[in-house]
């Protein structure tokens, strides 16, 4: 009997230890580990974060430096007093963490459509950051926890672009009807083909953006001549614009105070361009001046849209200017915490048409540059008609007038100018494209702090000089001084 009791005690201890061991395994599963996160939830967070930052980039910096807007209060951005690095770097890398986690989960689970989406988002984010700053950590980025790389090397912009193109090519191959369901997709509602079209349309943007350094003709021809293998946007229905529908998914500017929103007004450069050609988009981009609204309501005049000269003098920026110049349109802001109609723009069908128009005009592809050009204008007007709920049909003769009518000898100026208009409030894209093409002929802000030069890049964040000093120093020794006038790789002739 004594022996049986001993056996019983031993068995009880073993069972208890086994149970404890099993409990230990379950208790020590980290709920924050990416492998336990649903990929669709990560995707939603990555999409929303990426598009929100594009919208905020546009309002705070992009619209001003590309001269769509001006500041009438504390005009530091407008006068190129760019002491910081803005938030594009930190916001971009923060969003990339979710994208990298999404990619890892998708690869581990063999879900090819989520892999493709992760590669598309990764490409959007890295191109946005590199076009703003130039060289950056790419191959070794975000590998602190996985590889112990806490001081990543900076890669040249040429290498970053090569990586982006490779990722978009891979995304085009991965995205398919056999790649798995895409759940909770707030951009394309689970349509893998639209994600694929976005991948290839973005690839065209990338190829043309680097065209000062790398001839894009062979790759562009390959894509245009094989639409089955390389589907691209075919209409506004395909473009990448995020519809902000309800709380908590407000349009990001809804979080701003009305006073802060009204500090930005329509630029005289854009107002003159649109007024001179009778472009109906001005009615969506901006509101009529308060003075003209009051006169119109009293039956004493017509509604008018007016802008402010970028870098206007302090004497002309007094409080009496408010009623004389146009604020941004109602689709961008109603009141704090009220939903606006504007969408967050990643890339439009209109932009793609202008890319194809330039490619045809330069002989990179076969095609009718004029047809692509006119389609680009029409698509942009149609888009803003839809998003605003207004009939923006141009007046008769709009497309035949000087400055709009296509002329082969002036093709690149016309294409570049209309592309600039179409990129209104599309993050930093209008500024990027102006840097590449020089169109339209923007003049430096009247009062500025940069020797009458429009800035061509952001400074690196200050913390890079501390946390990654050696690689930061190597980058600026290769790229050039860390200031707002140093050209990035694709911008050099």
N, C-alpha and C positions, 0 to 999 in steps of 0.2 A: 504493500500500500504506500509505503514511504516513497518508493521509486516512482509510482504513478503520480503522486503529488508533485514531485520534482519535474517530471515530464510536463505536467499540466502548467506549472509555473513558467517553464521555459517556452512552451508553445504560446502562452498568453503574452509574454514579453515580445516574442517574435511578431505575433500578429499586430500588437500595439505599435512596434517599431515600423512595420510595413505600412500601417495606416498613417502614421505620422509622416513617413517618407512620401506617401502619396499626397497628403495634405500639403507638405512642404513644396512639392512640385507645382501644385495648383496655386498656392498662395504666392509663389515667386514668379508667376507669369506677369510681366510688366504690361499693364493695360495701355500704356502709351507707346509701346513698341510698334513701329509701322506695320509689321507683319500681321498684327491683329486689328488693323484699321481697315474699314471697308474702302476699296479703291474709289467707289463713286463719291463718297463723302470727301475724300482728299481732292478729287477732281473738281468738285463744286467749289471748295475753298480756294484752290489754285486759280480757277477761272475768275472767280469774283475778285480775288486779291489782285490779279494781273490787270484786269480791266479797270478796277477802281483806281489803281495807281496811274494808268494811262490817262484817265480823265483828270485826275488831280495834277499830273505833270502838265497837261495842256492848259489848265486854268491858271496855275501858279507861274509857269515859265514859258511853255511852248507857244501859247497864243501871243505872248508879249514879244518875245525875241523874234518870232516870225511875222510880227506886225499885223496880226489880226486884232489885237487889243492893245490898250494902253492903261497905265496906272495914273489915276488922278489924285491919289493920296499916297504919300511915302513911296515915290516912284523909284525905288532902288533897283529892281529888276530891269525896269525900262531904261535906266541910265547906266546899266552894266556895272553896278556896284555889287559884284558877285563874290562876296567874301567867303561863303560856304560852298558846299558841294551839292546842295539841294538833296532831295531824298531818293533820287533815282537809283543810286548804288545800293544803299541799305534796303530799300523796299524791294528792289529786284532780287537780291540774294536771299532775302527772307522768303519771298514767294518761291524761289528756286528750291528751297528746302522741301516744300510740299511737293513740288514737281518731281524732284529726285526720289522722294519716298514713293510717290505714285508709280514712277517708272520701275523701281525695285520690286514693289508688290506685284505689279503687272507681269514682270519677267518671271518672278518666282511662281506665279500661278498660271503662267502660259496664256495670259489674256492679251492678245495682240492688239486689239483696238485701244485698250487703255495704254498700252505701250506707245502706240502711234500718237495718241492725244498728248501723252507726256512729252514726247519729242517735239511736237508742234509748240506746246507751251514753253518748253525749254528754249526753243529757237526764238520765239517772240521776245522772251525776257533777255536772253544774252545779246540779241541784236540791239535791243533798246539800250542796254547798259554800255555796250562797246561803242555804239554810235555817239553816245553822250561823252564818254571818257577816253576811248581809245583802247590801249592795252589793258588787260585785266586777267585775274586768275580764272582759268577755264578748265584745263585738263585736271588740275589738282584742286579745284574749288570744291568746297562742301565735303571734304574727306577727312575732317578732323576726327569724328567718332569712328568711322569705318577703317581708315588707313593711318590714323595718327598724324595726318598732315595739317599742322596748325599754322604754317607759314607758307602758303602756296605760291608757286612761281607765277609771274605774270606771263601770259602768252601774247604774241604779237596779234594785232587785229587781223592780219592775213590768216593766221592759224585759226583764230576764232571763227572767221567767216568760212574757212574750209570745213570746220566742225559743224557749223550751222547747216551748210549745204548738205553734208553727209547725213545729218539727222533728219532733214526734211525729205531726202531721198528714201531713207529707211522708213519714215512715217508713211510715205506714199505706198510702199510695199506692204506694210503691216496692216493698214486700215482696209478692211474688207468685210463682206457679208458673213464670212466664216470666222471673224475675229472675236466673236462674243458680244453679248448684249451690252449696250452702254446705258446705264441707269442714271437717273437724276441729272441729265445733261442740260444745264441751264443755257447753253449757247446754241446747240443744234438739235436738242430733243432726241438724242440717240442716233442721229443720222450719220453713219460712218462715211458716206460718200461726200457729205458737205465738209466734214473734217478733212477728207482727202483733197478736196478742191482747195480748201484753205492752205493745206501744206504746200501744194504746187503753186498757188498764187503768191504765197509768201516767198517761195523759192525764186520766183521771178523778181519780186521786190529786191531780194538779196543780190541776185545776179546783176541787176541794173545798178544797185547802190555801189557795187565795187567795180563798175565798168571803167572808171578812170585808170584802174590798175590791171584788170583782167578782162580780156575780150569775152563778152557773154554770148556772142552770136551762135556758136555751135550748140550750146546747151539750150538757148532759147528756141532755136529752130527745131531741135529734137522734141521739145515740149509742144510747140505749136503744131508741128506736123504729125503728132501722135496723141490726139486728145483721149483716146481710149486708155492709153498707158499713163497719161499725165492730164487728168481732168482738172480744169480750172473753173473759176466762177463763170457762170453763164448768164446771170441776171442778178438784180438786187436781192432776190430770194436766197442766193447762195452766200452773200457777204457775211463777214463776221462782226456783228453788232449785238451787244448784250442788252436785252430789254429789261429795264428795271421796273418791276411790277408792283411791289407793295413792301411795307415794312416787314422785316428789317432790311429789305433789299432796295433801299432808296437809291436814287441817283446821288452820287457822293456829295455834290454841292449842296444838297438839302441839309447837310450838317453845318453849313456855314451861316454866320449871321448875315442879315440882309445888308448891313453896312459894309461888310467885307466883300460880298458879292458885287455891290455897286461901286466899289473902288476900281473895278475893271470896266472900261468903256470901249466902244468900237474904235478901232484905229482909223485915223484919217486915210492911211494908205489903202486899207480894204474898203472903207466907205466910198472913197473916190472911184476906185475900180468898179464897184458894183453900181453906184449911182450913174456913172458915165455911160454904162452899157445897158442900163435898165434891167439889171439882173434881179430877178424876183427873190433870190435866196436871201437878200438883205432883210426881207420882212421876217425871216425866221432867225437869222443870225443875231439880229438886234431889234430893239424896240424903237418906235418913233420917239423923237425928243419930247420931253415933257412940255416944252413951250409949244411945239407944233400940235401936240394932242389937245392942249387947252384951246388953241386957236381954231383947230378943226371942230371941236365940240361947240364952239361959239359961232361957227359958220364963217370964220374969218381967214381960212387958208387950208392948205393941204398938209397931210402928214409928211414929215421929213425925217430922214435918217442922216445923222452927222457924226463924224469921228473927231478924235483928238490926235494931234501930231505926237508921235512917239518922242519922248524926252522933252516935252513942252516945258517952257520956263515956269518957275514958281509964280511969277506975276500973273500968268495966264491960267493957273490952276487953282484959283480961288474958289470959294464955296458957290459963287454965282455960275460956275461952269456946269453944275449938275443938271440943270434944266435944259441946257443948250446942246447936250451931246447924248448919244444913244447908249443905253445899257444893253447888255446881252439879252437875247430874246427870252420870251416867256417859257419856251420849252426847256431852258436850262435852270430856271429858278422860279419858284412860286413864292414860297416863304419857308422859313426854317421848319424842318421836319414835315414838309409837304412834298408829295411826289411830283416830280417834273417829268415831262414827256421825252426828254432827250435820252438817247441810248449811248452806251459806252462803245466806242468804235475801235476795233482792232485793225480791220482792213475792209475797204469797200470795193464793190464791183467797179465803181467809177475810177478808183485808183488803178485797178488792174488795166482798165481801158487806156488810161494815159501811159502806163508802162508799155503797152503794146503799140500805142501810137508813136511813142519815142523810138521804140525798137524798129518799127517800120520806117520812120523818117530817117533813121541812121543807117538803114540797110542791114540791120542785124537779123531781121526776119522778112519774109515775103508777106505782103499785106498792104492794105490801103490805110495809110496813116490818117487821112482825113476822116474815114469812117470810124476808126477807133476813137479819134479825137471828139467827134460829134457825139458818139455814143457815151463817152465819158461825161460830157456836159449834161446831156439829157438824163443819164442815170443819176447824177448828183441832184439835179433839180427834182427828179421823181422821188428820190429818197427823202428829201426834205419836205416834199409835199405830203408824203405818207406819214412821216414821224410827227409832223405838226398838225396834220388834218386840214391843211390849207391848199387851195388851188393855186399853184405857182406857175401856171402856164405863161410862158413869156409873151410879150407883145409881138405882133406881127413884125417880121423883119429882124428879130433879135439875132438870129444866126447868120444873117447876111451883112451885118454892120461891120465897120472897120474895128479891129481889135478882137472880133469874134470870128469873122469869116476866115476860113482856112486859107493860108498862102504857103506854098511850098518853100519859098525863099525865107519865110519868117516862121517856119513850122515849129522849131524848137522853143522859140520865145512864147508862141501861142500855147503850145502844149504845156510848157513849164508853168505859165501863168495860170492856166485853167486847173492844172493839177494842184497848184498852191491853194487856189480857192477851195477845191474839193477836199483838201486836207484840213480845213478849218476845224479846230477843236479835236484833232486826232492825235492827242498826246504831243510828242516832239517831232512827229513826222514832217510837218511843214517846214520846220527849221532844218531838219536833216536834208530834205530835198533841195531847199534853197542853197544850202552849203555846197551840195553836189553840182547843181546846175547853174546857179547864179540868177535864176529867174523866179519871180520878177526882179526888177532892178531895185532892191531895197536900199534905202539910204540909212546910215547910222542915225541913232536917236539924236535929236537936236542938241540937247544937253546930255553929255555922257561922261563916263569916268574911264574910258578905254581908248583915248587918242583917236576918236572917230573911227573905230573898228567895231563891227558887229561881232560878238563872241562866236567862236566856232567849236568850243567844247566846255565841259564842266571841269572844275578842279577835283582831284581825288579827295575823298573824305580825309579829314585830318588824322583820324585814328589809324589810317594806313601807314602814316609816317612813324607811328609808335609801335603798333602791333605787328607790322610786317615790313619793317624799315628797310632791310637789305634788298628785298625784292622790289619794293617801291622805288628805291634809289636806282636800281638796275633798269627799271622800266622807264623812268624819266631820262636816264642817260641814253637810252635807245630811242625813245619817242620824241623827246624834247622837253622843254621846261614845263612844269606843272602849272600852266596858266591858261587863261581862256582864249588865247590867240594861237596856240599850237595846233596845227592841223593833224587830224588823225590820218591813218594810212590811206583810206579810200579817197580822202579829200585832196591829196597831193597830186600835182600834175606831173 
